[in-house]
């Protein structure tokens, strides 16, 4: 579980990221969730853009976080940011320092 300082730190890091995955008319299918899982495994911090389903983006973001066992960092506009810590310390890309 992320505390507010960690969440704020991650949101700041995500500002410079381009969306790595986009949710379109196909919705949150198993294939989409699998792709999001792979991106989370590679990058830890993932930015998702809602192309469709904009009216239900908050609910979908919470659902996607639960399905991928990740943390929903923030939803702003049509963009959601997810974080999942890599279990291998050598492959971690996000450093919290002393937060």
BELJOHU-V611425 format. One record per residue. N is the residue number from 1. RES is the residue in one letter. PSI is psi in whole degrees, 0 to 359 (NA if undefined). OMEGA is omega in degrees with one decimal (999 if undefined). Layout:
# BELJOHU-V611425
n/res/psi/omega
N/RES/PSI/OMEGA
N/RES/PSI/OMEGA
This chain:
# BELJOHU-V611425
n/res/psi/omega
1/X/132/-178.7
2/X/140/172.3
3/X/175/-173.3
4/X/326/178.3
5/X/319/177.6
6/X/317/178.7
7/X/317/178.8
8/X/318/178.1
9/X/314/180.0
10/X/320/178.8
11/X/322/177.0
12/X/318/177.3
13/X/325/-176.8
14/X/340/-178.8
15/X/327/-177.8
16/X/352/-178.8
17/X/147/168.3
18/X/151/176.7
19/X/129/-179.5
20/X/344/-177.4
21/X/146/-179.3
22/X/136/179.5
23/X/111/-177.8
24/X/209/-173.6
25/X/343/178.3
26/X/341/177.8
27/X/192/-177.0
28/X/64/-179.6
29/X/173/177.7
30/X/322/179.0
31/X/320/178.8
32/X/315/179.0
33/X/321/177.0
34/X/319/177.9
35/X/318/177.7
36/X/321/176.6
37/X/315/-179.2
38/X/319/-179.8
39/X/319/176.9
40/X/321/179.6
41/X/325/-178.4
42/X/324/-168.8
43/X/344/-176.8
44/X/309/-178.0
45/X/120/-173.3
46/X/136/176.7
47/X/128/-178.1
48/X/134/176.9
49/X/133/176.1
50/X/111/176.1
51/X/318/174.0
52/X/177/179.0
53/X/31/-176.7
54/X/330/-179.0
55/X/338/-179.8
56/X/28/-174.7
57/X/323/-179.6
58/X/314/-179.7
59/X/318/179.2
60/X/321/179.3
61/X/317/177.9
62/X/317/179.1
63/X/316/179.9
64/X/321/177.3
65/X/318/179.5
66/X/318/-178.0
67/X/332/-179.8
68/X/2/-177.9
69/X/44/178.8
70/X/174/177.8
71/X/133/172.5
72/X/113/-177.5
73/X/311/-174.6
74/X/149/169.8
75/X/118/177.3
76/X/124/-177.8
77/X/232/179.8
78/X/27/-178.1
79/X/136/174.8
80/X/146/179.4
81/X/129/-179.2
82/X/150/177.5
83/X/135/171.8
84/X/119/-178.0
85/X/132/176.7
86/X/130/-178.0
87/X/339/179.3
88/X/112/-178.2
89/X/332/-179.4
90/X/338/-177.4
91/X/6/-179.1
92/X/135/-179.1
93/X/345/-178.4
94/X/128/179.0
95/X/123/179.1
96/X/350/-177.9
97/X/237/-179.9
98/X/25/-179.3
99/X/NA/999
